[in-house]
Amino acid sequence: MTNRTNAVTVMKSISIFAFVALLISCKENQKQSNSKVESNSVEQTLKKEGIGITFTESEKEAIFDQYLNIRDALFNSDTMAAKEAAQELADEVSETKIKNAAEEIAFSDDIEMQRKAFQELSTEIEPLLKGSLASGEIYKQYCPMAFEHKGAAWLSDSKKILNPYFGEKMPRCGTVQETIQ
């Protein structure tokens, strides 16, 4: 009878352990799901904040929208999304230096190379957008630590810093350097 009692006790212990493991596993999946929802809500917030920005030419608005899509993809370290948005930008723009920088992002599978090309894209796109705002504000943001402390700037439709050069490694590294109106 003691062997049978021991077997029942062992089975109960295994069942309890399996149940606890299942609960912990479900909780981890819920945390991952919540972080995805939070990430999507950050992206949605960024899109909503930029609604007040309008340009004198619809082409410039489309260019800035694609630029923001590239920035968001780099912030999320999503090389495929960066490639797609960059290709769309390259197809829309006629300025050679902007087109070349966008194509460099579109043709690269390396996130660091994409980020370096994005720095060039940011430099080239800024003068194009500066004189064409009809309403709203664009924020020139700067991270002094990007590219081995050489620093790099990017444009944003929000004051909130979401660093495309470091992504999740250092998402808030940077400051608003200039407000373009």
C-alpha positions in Angstrom: 0.0 0.0 0.0 2.9 2.4 0.7 4.2 1.9 -2.9 0.8 2.9 -4.2 0.6 5.9 -1.9 4.0 7.0 -3.0 3.0 6.7 -6.6 -0.1 8.7 -6.1 1.9 11.4 -4.2 4.5 11.5 -7.0 1.7 11.8 -9.7 0.1 14.7 -7.7 3.4 16.4 -7.4 4.1 16.1 -11.2 0.6 17.3 -12.0 1.0 20.4 -9.7 4.4 21.1 -11.2 3.1 20.8 -14.8 0.2 23.2 -13.9 2.5 25.8 -12.4 4.9 25.5 -15.4 1.9 26.0 -17.7 0.8 29.1 -15.8 4.3 30.6 -15.9 4.5 29.9 -19.6 1.2 31.6 -20.3 2.2 34.6 -18.3 5.4 35.0 -20.3 3.4 34.9 -23.6 1.1 37.5 -22.2 4.1 39.8 -21.4 5.5 39.4 -24.9 2.0 40.1 -26.4 1.7 43.2 -24.2 5.1 44.5 -25.4 4.1 44.0 -29.0 0.9 46.0 -28.3 2.9 48.7 -26.6 5.3 48.9 -29.5 2.4 49.2 -32.0 0.8 51.9 -29.8 4.1 53.9 -29.9 4.0 53.7 -33.7 0.4 54.7 -33.8 1.1 57.7 -31.4 3.9 58.9 -33.7 1.6 58.7 -36.7 -1.2 60.6 -34.9 1.2 63.4 -33.7 2.3 64.0 -37.2 -1.2 64.7 -38.5 -0.8 68.4 -38.0 2.1 68.6 -40.5 1.2 69.7 -44.0 3.4 70.7 -46.9 3.0 73.2 -49.7 3.5 70.3 -52.2 1.9 66.8 -51.9 5.1 65.2 -53.2 7.0 66.6 -50.2 4.4 65.2 -47.9 4.7 61.7 -49.4 8.5 62.0 -49.2 8.3 62.9 -45.5 5.8 60.1 -44.8 8.2 57.5 -46.4 11.1 59.0 -44.5 9.2 58.5 -41.2 8.4 54.9 -42.2 12.2 54.3 -42.7 12.9 56.0 -39.3 10.3 53.8 -37.5 11.7 50.7 -39.2 15.2 51.5 -38.1 14.1 52.3 -34.6 12.4 48.8 -34.5 15.6 47.3 -36.1 13.3 45.9 -38.9 15.6 45.7 -42.0 12.8 44.4 -44.3 10.4 47.3 -43.4 13.3 49.8 -43.9 14.1 48.3 -47.3 10.4 48.5 -48.4 9.9 52.1 -47.2 13.3 53.1 -48.7 12.4 51.6 -52.1 9.1 53.5 -52.1 10.9 56.7 -51.3 13.5 56.1 -54.0 10.6 55.6 -56.5 8.9 58.8 -55.4 11.8 61.3 -55.3 13.7 62.8 -58.2 16.6 64.4 -56.2 19.7 62.3 -57.0 21.4 62.4 -53.5 18.1 61.5 -51.7 17.4 58.7 -54.2 20.9 57.3 -53.8 20.7 57.3 -50.0 17.2 55.7 -50.1 18.4 53.0 -52.6 21.4 52.3 -50.4 19.0 51.5 -47.6 16.7 49.5 -49.9 19.5 47.3 -51.2 21.1 46.5 -47.9 20.3 43.7 -45.5 22.6 45.0 -42.8 20.9 47.2 -40.2 24.1 49.2 -39.4 24.6 50.0 -43.1 21.0 51.0 -43.4 21.4 53.3 -40.4 24.6 54.9 -41.9 22.7 55.5 -45.2 19.8 56.9 -43.2 22.2 59.5 -41.7 23.0 60.6 -45.3 19.3 60.6 -46.2 18.5 62.8 -43.2 21.2 65.3 -44.2 20.0 65.4 -47.8 16.2 65.5 -47.1 16.3 68.3 -44.5 16.8 71.2 -46.9 14.1 69.8 -49.2 11.6 69.8 -46.4 12.6 73.0 -44.6 11.2 75.5 -47.0 8.0 73.6 -47.8 6.1 73.3 -44.6 2.6 74.8 -44.7 1.7 74.0 -41.1 3.0 72.0 -38.2 6.5 71.4 -36.9 9.3 69.0 -37.8 11.9 68.3 -35.1 15.5 67.9 -35.9 16.9 65.5 -33.3 20.5 64.6 -32.6 22.3 61.8 -30.8 25.9 62.6 -29.9 26.7 58.9 -29.4 25.8 57.6 -32.8 28.5 56.2 -35.0 31.2 55.9 -32.4 30.5 59.3 -30.8 30.6 61.2 -34.1 26.9 62.0 -33.7 24.0 62.0 -36.1 20.8 63.8 -36.7 17.4 62.8 -38.0 14.0 64.4 -38.5 10.8 63.6 -36.5 7.2 64.6 -36.4 7.3 64.3 -32.6 9.4 65.8 -29.8 9.6 62.3 -28.3 13.1 60.8 -28.9 13.0 57.4 -30.6 16.5 56.9 -31.8 16.8 55.2 -35.2 20.5 54.8 -34.9 20.4 52.6 -31.7 16.8 51.3 -31.7 16.1 49.4 -28.5 19.7 49.6 -27.3 19.4 53.3 -26.5 15.9 54.4 -27.6 15.9 57.7 -25.8 19.4 58.9 -26.6 19.1 62.3 -28.2 17.8 65.8 -28.0 15.7 68.1 -30.1 18.3 70.2 -31.8 16.0 72.4 -33.9 12.3 73.0 -34.5 11.5 73.5 -38.2 8.4 75.5 -38.9 
